[in-house]
Amino acid sequence: MDLGLTGRRALVTGASRGLGRAVARALLAEGATVVATARDVAAIAAWIGELPEDMRGRASAARLDLSQRSDIDAVVEKMEATGGVDIIVNNSGGPPPCAAAAVQPETWAAQFEMMANNIFYLDTRLLPGMVERGWGRIITIASSGVTQPIPGLALSNGIRAAVIGWSKTLSAEVAASGVTVNVVIPGRIHTDRVDTLDNVAAQRRGVSVADVVRASHSTIPAGRYGRPEEFADTVAFIASDRASYITGTQIRVDGGLIRSI
């Protein structure tokens, strides 16, 4: 299936590893030109160097720390100088775990600035060009906690829910302009972060990592973790011409993990 992404310009945040890296690679494979951003530019350069030559020529790395407005401004200027952007994939790191009642006001403010407010700032800086050209995709990678709050992750549950509300509101405002706004929700996708969490859980419980993985798999109807490529392919489709009538929605890629309707 031709997704119609050849020649499209994409910006992917948090692309040094995990889901962001997988999404950037999927968009490149579909013919898009991708600016992959993260704090760790060297990590991006490393995986770009492993790409086939035709994909490598359409990929570039840029530093972007979502807590720094100056980084955002620099990336926006870079994108606008090269023709703007057609696809934005918002992917931010997760905040530290904590109980809702234990979060201090200054922690809420700092994490909201990075995970929500600065994403709003980045997207609305680049949005006018999309509207002017009559085509655009804004896609945010969220967390299953926005649908089924995860115990101990109050910051993530709360702040990502705010991003969901913003995305839904924006989607209605720009739909007639040919710009879609959607959220993709991963379940347990087999990334380095999941491996780290499984190792931590094994140490905390005094069991083997294999036991933790088996227990985790048992909670997923599909009986396994998802592959990063499976998640990334979904994002690539949402970014495509084929998905032009999908907007203002949340799409789960979770193997059935979230049980609510």
C-alpha positions, 0 to 999 in steps of 0.5 A, a space after each residue: 500500500 502506498 501511503 503517499 508519504 514520499 516527499 513529506 517532511 516530518 519532525 519526530 521528537 524523542 527519536 534517539 531510541 524506543 518508539 520515537 526511533 521506530 517511528 522515525 525509521 518507519 516514516 523514512 521507509 515510506 519515503 518521508 524526509 525526517 528530522 529526528 530530535 532528542 537530547 542525545 543527538 549522538 544516539 540518533 546519528 548512530 542509528 541513522 548511520 545504520 540505515 540504507 543509503 537512500 534512507 540515510 540521505 533523507 534523515 537528519 538529527 537535531 538537538 531538542 530538549 523539550 524543557 528548553 524553549 531555545 531548543 524548540 525555537 532552533 528546531 522550528 527555525 531549521 524546519 521553516 528554513 527548509 520548507 516547513 513541516 508536514 508531520 509532527 510526531 510528539 514523543 516526550 519522556 515519562 516523568 518520575 513515578 509518584 503518588 498523586 498526593 505526594 506531588 509538590 506544586 513546583 514538580 507539577 509545573 516543571 513537568 507540565 512545562 516539558 510534557 505539555 506546554 512546550 509541545 503545545 508551543 512547538 506544534 502551534 509554531 509549526 501549525 500555520 504552515 500546515 494550514 497554509 499548505 492545506 495538509 498536515 498531521 499532528 500525532 502525539 504518542 501518549 500512554 495507556 495511563 490516559 485511558 486506564 490510570 497507572 498506579 504510581 504514575 500520577 504525573 504521567 496520568 495527569 499531564 498526558 490527559 491534558 495533552 489529550 484534551 488539547 489535541 481533541 480541541 485542536 482537531 476540531 479547529 483545524 480539520 477543515 484545513 486538511 490538518 488532522 490531530 490524533 493520539 496513538 496509545 501504546 500498550 507494552 511495547 518491547 523497548 529498552 525502557 520495558 526491559 529496564 522496568 522488568 528488571 527493576 520489577 524482578 529485583 523488587 520482587 525477588 524473582 527472575 526477569 523471565 517470571 516478570 515477563 511471563 506475568 506481564 504477558 499473561 495480562 495482555 490478551 495477545 499474550 506478548 509484548 508488541 514490537 516497536 515496528 508494529 506501533 510505528 507502522 500504525 503511526 505511519 498510517 495515521 500520518 498518511 494520505 490514506 488516513 485523511 478522514 481520521 482526526 480527533 481520536 485516540 488509537 490504541 496499539 496494545 494487544 488488547 491490554 486496556 480492557 475498557 470500551 
